[in-house]
Amino acid sequence: MEIAKLIKELRKEKKLTQTELAKLLNTTQDTISLWELGKSLPSVIDLVNLCKIFNVSADYLLGLQGI
C-alpha cells in the first residue's frame, strides 16, 4: 500500500481528523490532505513523528515491510 493510503487509513483508525493530526505534527490540514492525496510527501521529521503517533515502524509506513 502506498504511503498516502496508509496515512489516511492510520489516521482514521486513530479517529483523528486531518486538522487534529496536523496540530499534533505542527503543520496544516492542507499539508495532511496533500499527503493523503499523494500530491506531497512528509519530511523525514514528519515521517518519524507519524510513526510515533501511529505506533508503526518507518518500514511499515514506507511500504518496505516484508521486502
C-alpha positions as CSV (number, residue, x, y, z in Angstrom):
1,M,0.0,0.0,0.0
2,E,1.3,3.4,-0.8
3,I,2.1,5.9,1.9
4,A,-0.8,8.2,1.0
5,K,-3.3,5.5,1.7
6,L,-1.6,4.3,4.8
7,I,-1.5,7.8,6.4
8,K,-5.3,8.1,5.7
9,E,-6.0,4.6,7.0
10,L,-4.0,5.0,10.1
11,R,-5.4,8.5,10.8
12,K,-8.9,7.1,10.6
13,E,-8.0,4.1,12.8
14,K,-6.9,6.6,15.5
15,K,-10.2,8.5,14.9
16,L,-8.3,11.7,14.1
17,T,-9.4,14.4,11.7
18,Q,-6.9,15.9,9.3
19,T,-6.9,19.0,11.4
20,E,-6.2,17.1,14.6
21,L,-3.3,15.2,13.0
22,A,-2.0,18.5,11.6
23,K,-2.0,20.0,15.1
24,L,-0.1,17.0,16.5
25,L,2.5,17.5,13.8
26,N,2.6,21.3,14.0
27,T,1.5,21.6,10.3
28,T,-1.6,22.4,8.4
29,Q,-4.7,20.5,7.4
30,D,-3.8,21.3,3.8
31,T,-0.5,19.5,4.2
32,I,-2.2,16.4,5.6
33,S,-4.6,16.5,2.7
34,L,-1.8,16.7,0.1
35,W,-0.1,13.7,1.8
36,E,-3.3,11.7,1.7
37,L,-3.9,12.6,-1.9
38,G,-0.4,11.5,-2.9
39,K,0.5,15.0,-4.1
40,S,3.2,15.6,-1.5
41,L,5.3,13.5,0.9
42,P,6.1,14.0,4.5
43,S,9.5,15.3,5.5
44,V,11.8,12.9,7.4
45,I,10.9,14.6,10.6
46,D,7.2,14.3,9.9
47,L,7.7,10.7,9.0
48,V,9.3,10.0,12.3
49,N,6.5,11.8,14.1
50,L,3.9,9.9,12.1
51,C,5.5,6.6,13.2
52,K,5.3,7.7,16.8
53,I,1.7,8.9,16.6
54,F,0.6,5.8,14.8
55,N,2.9,3.4,16.7
56,V,4.3,1.8,13.5
57,S,7.7,1.4,12.0
58,A,9.1,3.6,9.2
59,D,9.4,0.4,7.1
60,Y,5.7,-0.2,7.5
61,L,4.7,3.4,6.7
62,L,7.0,3.4,3.6
63,G,5.7,0.0,2.5
64,L,9.1,-1.7,2.9
65,Q,8.0,-4.3,5.4
66,G,8.5,-7.8,4.1
67,I,10.9,-6.7,1.3
